[in-house]
Amino acid sequence: MLTGIELFGFVLPLWAFFLIAIIAIIIIWKLIKFAIKILLIIVVFFVILIGLDYVGVFGFIQNLISGIISFL
């Protein structure tokens, strides 16, 4: 009868093995969710930058700054 898993010279009970596996799966899932949230934030940030560039906000700011510098 299988009472556990032999690991590095000692026997790990099956319930402890399954508990460790479930905890590892939960931690990995939380890391994946965090990575997806960060990826979505980065994508939204770049979409906003692309939209502002398309509208011409950066060109306007550049012209405004060069106009102020030319007065000095």
C-alpha positions as CSV (number, residue, x, y, z in Angstrom):
1,M,0.0,0.0,0.0
2,L,1.3,3.4,-0.9
3,T,1.5,5.6,2.2
4,G,3.6,8.4,0.8
5,I,6.3,9.5,-1.6
6,E,9.9,8.9,-0.8
7,L,11.9,12.1,-1.3
8,F,15.5,12.6,-0.4
9,G,15.5,9.7,2.0
10,F,12.3,10.4,3.9
11,V,8.7,9.6,3.2
12,L,6.4,12.5,2.5
13,P,2.7,11.6,3.2
14,L,0.3,11.8,0.3
15,W,-1.9,14.5,2.0
16,A,1.2,16.7,2.5
17,F,2.2,16.2,-1.1
18,F,-1.2,17.2,-2.4
19,L,-1.3,20.2,0.0
20,I,2.0,21.4,-1.3
21,A,0.8,20.9,-4.9
22,I,-2.4,22.8,-4.3
23,I,-0.5,25.7,-2.6
24,A,1.9,25.8,-5.5
25,I,-0.9,25.9,-8.0
26,I,-2.6,28.8,-6.2
27,I,0.6,30.8,-6.0
28,I,1.4,30.2,-9.7
29,W,-2.2,31.2,-10.6
30,K,-1.8,34.5,-8.6
31,L,1.5,35.2,-10.4
32,I,-0.2,34.6,-13.8
33,K,-3.1,36.9,-12.8
34,F,-0.6,39.6,-11.7
35,A,1.3,39.3,-15.0
36,I,-1.9,39.6,-17.0
37,K,-2.9,42.8,-15.1
38,I,0.5,44.3,-15.6
39,L,0.4,43.4,-19.3
40,L,-3.1,45.0,-19.7
41,I,-1.9,48.2,-17.9
42,I,1.1,48.4,-20.3
43,V,-1.1,47.8,-23.4
44,V,-3.6,50.5,-22.3
45,F,-0.7,52.9,-21.7
46,F,0.7,52.4,-25.2
47,V,-2.8,52.7,-26.7
48,I,-3.3,56.0,-25.0
49,L,0.2,57.2,-26.2
50,I,-0.7,56.1,-29.8
51,G,-4.0,57.9,-29.6
52,L,-2.3,61.1,-28.3
53,D,0.3,60.9,-31.1
54,Y,-2.5,60.4,-33.7
55,V,-4.3,63.5,-32.5
56,G,-1.1,65.5,-32.6
57,V,-0.7,66.4,-28.9
58,F,3.1,65.8,-28.9
59,G,3.6,67.9,-32.0
60,F,1.6,70.7,-30.3
61,I,3.7,70.4,-27.1
62,Q,6.9,70.4,-29.2
63,N,5.9,73.5,-31.1
64,L,4.8,75.3,-27.9
65,I,8.1,74.6,-26.2
66,S,10.1,75.7,-29.3
67,G,8.1,78.8,-29.5
68,I,8.8,79.6,-25.8
69,I,12.5,78.9,-26.3
70,S,12.6,81.2,-29.4
71,F,11.3,84.1,-27.3
72,L,14.2,83.7,-24.9
